Amino acid sequence: MKLVRKTALTLALGVAAATTASAQELTIAIVNNGHMLNMQKVAEAYTADTGVKLNWVSLEEGVLREQVTSDTATGGGEYDIINIGMQEAPIWGAAGWIEPLTFGDAYDIDDMLPAMRNGLSHEGTLYAAPFYGESSMVMYRKDLTDAAGVTIKDNDSWDNIKAAAAAVHKPDDGVYGACLRGKPGWGDNMAFITTVVNSFGGAWFDKDMKPKLDSQEWKDAINFYVDLLGNYGPPGSEGNSFNEILALYNEGKCGMWIDATIAASFLEVDGVAYAQSPNAGNPVGANWLWAWAMAVPAGSPNAEESMKFIEWATSKDYIKAVADHPDFGWGSVPTGTRASTYAYPEFQEVAGFAAAEMAAIESAAPAATDLKPYVGVQFAAIPEFPEVGGAVAQEMAAALSGAKSVDDALAAAQKAADAIMREAGYY
């Protein structure tokens, strides 16, 4: 993906300067996850206070990524505010696709968790403000594991995780041992799969940015993933992403779920316990780091009003607004962004997951290493990664469904990734 704007950025910025003061309507593209949907209700008070009408476009995350990328890259101007994450924010900021964010002193940017601020910045400039942040962890039904006589520990081995899944797997009773992402997408199945690969000692690219999808580590990791989910997961797992698995879990159909820490805010079943992500000998990169954040496309005629909304929606005041809202409360506040959220006694009382979530966020390791020579945990912070990750995601879904063998899927994935990276001029 070439980072070239098809519009005259300087001209657009000139238009923005002339028109921001009169903005009375904003169009906001959001991912259709719980906290984002809650925001629509909470923000009714913002409209009442400011008179700014908010038009919401709520999309499944794969569709959101495609539409937001296309519109922002071409300067289409469909949205005033967009949901993006850590993969896009620094790259798009450096390319001039999104505006740098500046907020008043009351915003208290130093209260933002360092992992979130760093991941959404380029050369020290913040380009997207986190609405909620997350790592990943194990969420499991302790009542089921206790009844089966098995335990799940922090940073457990994958072998023990598989044994626990087998022990609680009772499909005749409607309970599946492990519910895991299988829906294709660089931020869907590949988010989880990449952490498994990392934990097996694999990586997306070598030091020359050549794909390593044909390595033994990838083969071992994908065989394990397909075996675990194929034997102890729900049928049709290749179609399941976050929202589908959340529904299954709340219906009592999942023994364990390894996914975004933010999911814990929406679990409605009893007996849930939490553990840090498992690994196969390499804990670095076994848990991801992400934020769904809010950004302003460059050249937006409503940039000033958009930044005011983002400042409110990612502030301490917003946290309190959710906590005080009659439909929500402290158990529904967005987490993973501000240290102050975790200090409220009211939050601590209802958020049994808080300590596990914070431990996961603080242990996530996005920095480049000798083993993983690029920034990012469950993604690589390069412009081409969405294309590479999307191509590989389709092959992994084919392996999971049984449409292809693991070896054939990885061979096709390696070929596709190599072609993309060569075309981009990496080697």
TORNUBA-747690 format. One record per residue (C-alpha): residue in three letters; y, x, z negated. Coordinates in steps of 0.001 Angstrom, whole numbers, plus 500000, padded with zeros to 6 digits. Layout:
BEGIN
Ala:Y:X:Z
...
//
This chain:
BEGIN
Met:500000:500000:500000
Lys:503217:501603:501129
Leu:506129:501179:498728
Val:508773:500362:501326
Arg:511130:497424:500993
Lys:511611:495383:504144
Thr:515071:494206:503025
Ala:518314:496065:502556
Leu:518166:496715:498829
Thr:521771:497804:498525
Leu:523000:494664:500244
Ala:520826:492492:497990
Leu:522151:494181:494880
Gly:525666:493473:496077
Val:524834:489787:496406
Ala:523335:489822:492908
Ala:526509:491178:491385
Ala:528534:488408:492937
Thr:526341:485484:491922
Thr:524576:486131:488619
Ala:527258:484518:486493
Ser:526625:481059:487937
Ala:522820:480964:487706
Gln:521670:477639:486191
Glu:518098:477599:487452
Leu:515346:480229:487300
Thr:511938:480265:488968
Ile:509322:482116:486931
Ala:505855:483188:488155
Ile:503381:483386:485274
Val:499678:483975:484792
Asn:497833:480828:483648
Asn:496732:482242:480293
Gly:497257:480436:477012
His:500308:482266:475679
Met:502110:481922:478988
Leu:501371:478211:479154
Asn:502592:477789:475563
Met:505866:479439:476571
Gln:506685:476494:478805
Lys:506867:474218:475760
Val:508661:476687:473523
Ala:511228:477423:476239
Glu:512364:473799:476298
Ala:514633:474846:473423
Tyr:516054:477650:475588
Thr:517017:475178:478267
Ala:518536:472867:475674
Asp:520639:475724:474255
Thr:521716:477349:477526
Gly:521526:474633:480175
Val:519378:476939:482347
Lys:516603:474991:484052
Leu:513283:476815:484219
Asn:510884:476246:487104
Trp:507386:477483:486280
Val:504827:478641:488834
Ser:501535:479098:486955
Leu:498796:480925:488879
Glu:495315:482325:488285
Glu:495744:486054:487758
Gly:494235:487216:491042
Val:496393:484800:493023
Leu:499438:485708:490952
Arg:499002:489405:491717
Glu:498726:488764:495441
Gln:501707:486429:495654
Val:504007:488418:493373
Thr:503187:491695:495130
Ser:503811:490215:498562
Asp:507059:488524:497595
Thr:508448:491509:495681
Ala:507445:494082:498298
Thr:509180:492171:501063
Gly:512198:491054:499071
Gly:511181:487446:499645
Gly:513240:486151:496737
Glu:510857:483342:495791
Tyr:510898:484260:492090
Asp:513642:485232:489646
Ile:511188:486472:487002
Ile:507639:487711:487573
Asn:504619:488488:485438
Ile:503346:492002:486102
Gly:501500:494600:484057
Met:501146:498287:483363
Gln:499654:499114:486737
Glu:502661:497813:488629
Ala:505688:498273:486359
Pro:506177:502076:486494
Ile:505327:502270:490212
Trp:507503:499357:491215
Gly:510323:500606:489009
Ala:510239:504050:490615
Ala:510236:502432:494058
Gly:513235:500228:493297
Trp:511285:496969:493577
Ile:512274:495737:490106
Glu:515389:496045:487993
Pro:515652:498341:484947
Leu:515922:496278:481768
Thr:518692:496719:479212
Phe:518941:494606:476079
Gly:521328:494335:473142
Asp:520871:496092:469792
Ala:519527:492923:468172
Tyr:516508:493094:470464
Asp:515292:496108:468437
Ile:513410:497874:471179
Asp:512111:500411:468654
Asp:510033:497597:467151
Met:508047:497469:470411
Leu:504663:499155:470075
Pro:504896:502621:471685
Ala:501808:502046:473849
Met:503443:498998:475407
Arg:506872:500539:475872
Asn:505477:503699:477441
Gly:503105:501814:479733
Leu:505886:499647:481148
Ser:508424:502434:481645
His:509134:505091:484253
Glu:510838:508307:483134
Gly:511933:506619:479918
Thr:513404:503499:481558
Leu:511845:500133:480720
Tyr:511153:498042:483829
Ala:509141:495178:482334
Ala:509180:493695:478832
Pro:505805:492830:477265
Phe:505226:489164:476523
Tyr:501866:489988:474995
Gly:499836:493171:474852
Glu:496156:493852:474512
Ser:493292:496254:474427
Ser:489655:495183:474564
Met:487024:494728:471855
Val:483765:492983:471006
Met:484071:489387:469806
Tyr:480706:488178:468547
Arg:479111:485302:466672
Lys:478147:486872:463365
Asp:476243:483753:462389
Leu:473984:484287:465384
Thr:473535:488033:464913
Asp:472811:487541:461201
Ala:470221:484889:462003
Ala:468630:487255:464537
Gly:468647:490171:462078
Val:470823:492450:464229
Thr:474158:494123:463599
Ile:477059:495162:465816
Lys:479136:498128:464701
Asp:482453:499582:465727
Asn:482014:501853:468767
Asp:478351:500877:468936
Ser:476027:502262:471596
Trp:475474:500192:474710
Asp:471758:500222:473947
Asn:472389:498505:470613
Ile:474715:496017:472306
Lys:471969:495147:474783
Ala:469456:494751:471964
Ala:471815:492416:470104
Ala:472410:490390:473276
Ala:468672:490057:473782
Ala:468171:488962:470179
Val:470686:486099:470310
His:469985:485063:473918
Lys:468511:481561:473807
Pro:469306:479929:477150
Asp:467071:476949:476402
Asp:469450:476202:473522
Gly:472499:476825:475677
Val:473369:480215:474143
Tyr:473725:483356:476259
Gly:473573:486806:474734
Ala:476607:488311:476465
Cys:479440:486733:478444
Leu:481282:489314:480554
Arg:483676:489285:483491
Gly:482060:489099:486912
Lys:484726:487525:489117
Pro:485896:490034:491726
Gly:489350:491538:491335
Trp:490820:494892:490313
Gly:492071:493233:487121
Asp:489067:490947:486705
Asn:485533:492327:486894
Met:486795:495864:487482
Ala:488804:495891:484251
Phe:485649:495536:482209
Ile:483445:497527:484571
Thr:485831:500489:484553
Thr:485655:500736:480761
Val:481863:500791:481022
Val:482043:503524:483662
Asn:484488:505501:481508
Ser:482154:505248:478549
Phe:479299:506604:480670
Gly:481456:509625:481530
Gly:482530:508454:484979
Ala:485929:508140:486644
Trp:487448:506567:489745
Phe:488639:509830:491291
Asp:488211:513587:490951
Lys:491086:516056:490564
Asp:491771:515844:494315
Met:491866:512017:494099
Lys:488635:511673:496057
Pro:486600:508606:494984
Lys:483562:509258:492785
Leu:481815:505915:493146
Asp:478626:507582:494365
Ser:478301:509645:491177
Gln:475365:509323:488796
Glu:477699:508051:486062
Trp:478764:505117:488225
Lys:475157:504387:489160
Asp:474055:504425:485517
Ala:476982:502265:484408
Ile:476628:499628:487130
Asn:472851:499417:486725
Phe:473421:498851:483016
Tyr:476106:496209:483631
Val:474018:494306:486173
Asp:470948:494457:483937
Leu:472817:493327:480809
Leu:474628:490430:482430
Gly:471784:489508:484756
Asn:469276:489203:481918
Tyr:471426:487971:479034
Gly:474493:486398:480625
Pro:475221:482865:481825
Pro:474228:481901:485348
Gly:476950:482332:487948
Ser:478608:485183:486082
Glu:479991:486562:489342
Gly:482475:483647:489201
Asn:483597:484115:485605
Ser:486913:485617:484521
Phe:488896:485284:481288
Asn:489528:481543:481300
Glu:485980:480622:482312
Ile:484454:482758:479572
Leu:486931:481501:476977
Ala:485786:477965:477744
Leu:482114:478983:477451
Tyr:482752:480761:474151
Asn:484557:477793:472653
Glu:481671:475562:473727
Gly:479389:477749:471589
Lys:477571:479214:474581
Cys:478291:482940:474091
Gly:476741:485268:471559
Met:479269:487980:472319
Trp:482194:488612:474589
Ile:483733:492013:475336
Asp:487192:491410:476716
Ala:490903:491318:475953
Thr:491851:491365:472299
Ile:494301:488547:473020
Ala:491326:486212:473477
Ala:490872:486166:469705
Ser:494016:484017:469424
Phe:492252:481232:471328
Leu:488734:481269:469865
Glu:487928:477951:468215
Val:484361:478473:467002
Asp:483409:479547:463497
Gly:481699:482767:462522
Val:483474:485124:464918
Ala:483582:488815:463994
Tyr:485146:491770:465789
Ala:484128:495336:466597
Gln:485655:498203:468543
Ser:484375:498654:472078
Pro:480944:500218:472616
Asn:480268:503343:474627
Ala:477479:505426:476107
Gly:478569:508698:474552
Asn:482180:508905:475742
Pro:484584:506767:473677
Val:487679:507808:475672
Gly:488548:504921:477957
Ala:485952:502560:476509
Asn:488714:500067:475647
Trp:491502:499164:478005
Leu:495262:498888:477590
Trp:497311:496157:479207
Ala:500363:493970:478826
Trp:501378:490874:480675
Ala:505060:491580:480993
Met:508181:490053:482528
Ala:510266:491751:485200
Val:513156:490947:487541
Pro:512701:491592:491279
Ala:515381:493927:492616
Gly:518208:492163:494368
Ser:517634:488825:492644
Pro:520863:486801:492804
Asn:520075:485609:489281
Ala:519307:489007:487732
Glu:521735:488706:484833
Glu:520485:485282:483744
Ser:516882:486412:484254
Met:517368:489370:481913
Lys:518854:487074:479285
Phe:515763:484899:479423
Ile:513407:487891:479245
Glu:515360:489260:476284
Trp:514831:485957:474456
Ala:511195:485430:475517
Thr:510063:488891:474328
Ser:512130:489019:471134
Lys:511421:488632:467428
Asp:513201:485279:467648
Tyr:510643:484061:470163
Ile:507789:485005:467829
Lys:509403:482916:465097
Ala:510034:480067:467544
Val:506298:479860:468316
Ala:505425:480128:464623
Asp:507826:477297:463769
His:506902:475078:466725
Pro:505120:471869:465663
Asp:502452:472310:468362
Phe:501628:475939:467576
Gly:502171:477997:464397
Trp:501461:481566:463338
Gly:497974:481514:464824
Ser:499453:481038:468289
Val:502124:483738:468385
Pro:501799:486318:471191
Thr:500512:489584:469791
Gly:500186:493226:470785
Thr:503883:493838:471447
Arg:505859:494260:468215
Ala:505022:496021:464967
Ser:506980:493423:462993
Thr:504577:490632:464045
Tyr:501755:492288:462128
Ala:503894:492582:458978
Tyr:504360:488840:458454
Pro:502086:487614:455631
Glu:501796:484257:457401
Phe:500418:485980:460487
Gln:498019:488151:458505
Glu:496673:485064:456768
Val:495604:483319:459977
Ala:494888:486275:462261
Gly:491549:487654:461147
Phe:491484:489742:464310
Ala:494809:491529:463685
Ala:493436:494784:462266
Ala:490784:495083:464987
Glu:493330:494355:467706
Met:495782:496953:466421
Ala:493028:499559:466076
Ala:491982:498931:469680
Ile:495534:499192:471010
Glu:496228:502379:469084
Ser:492979:504024:470215
Ala:493410:503214:473920
Ala:493875:506418:475918
Pro:495758:505950:479212
Ala:496843:509592:479595
Ala:495267:511758:482295
Thr:492419:514036:481191
Asp:490170:516604:482842
Leu:487520:513912:483226
Lys:489980:511226:484371
Pro:492823:513006:486205
Tyr:495113:509989:486493
Val:497093:507708:484192
Gly:495462:504408:483257
Val:492347:503229:481449
Gln:490928:500296:483442
Phe:493045:501146:486483
Ala:494574:504181:488140
Ala:498366:504244:488180
Ile:498701:504877:491912
Pro:500111:502480:494536
Glu:496798:502267:496393
Phe:494708:501215:493421
Pro:494985:497430:493891
Glu:493571:497842:497400
Val:490853:500243:496280
Gly:490006:498204:493193
Gly:489920:494964:495146
Ala:487492:496358:497694
Val:485188:497788:495036
Ala:485366:494550:493038
Gln:483801:492604:495889
Glu:480901:495051:496091
Met:480278:494906:492328
Ala:480218:491101:492442
Ala:477680:491331:495270
Ala:475509:493612:493132
Leu:475777:491242:490172
Ser:474820:488194:492237
Gly:471870:490026:493787
Ala:473326:489890:497283
Lys:473164:493695:497389
Ser:471327:496387:495476
Val:473427:498507:493135
Asp:472916:501560:495362
Asp:473998:499686:498488
Ala:477015:498169:496764
Leu:478163:501544:495465
Ala:477658:503174:498847
Ala:479807:500501:500499
Ala:482386:500806:497721
Gln:482559:504581:498147
Lys:483049:504232:501889
Ala:485830:501662:501505
Ala:487637:503628:498790
Asp:487404:506870:500771
Ala:488900:505218:503856
Ile:491836:503832:501856
Met:492600:507137:500150
Arg:492352:509082:503423
Glu:494675:506633:505144
Ala:497129:507052:502285
Gly:497148:510810:502855
Tyr:495650:512035:499594
Tyr:493341:514436:501465
//
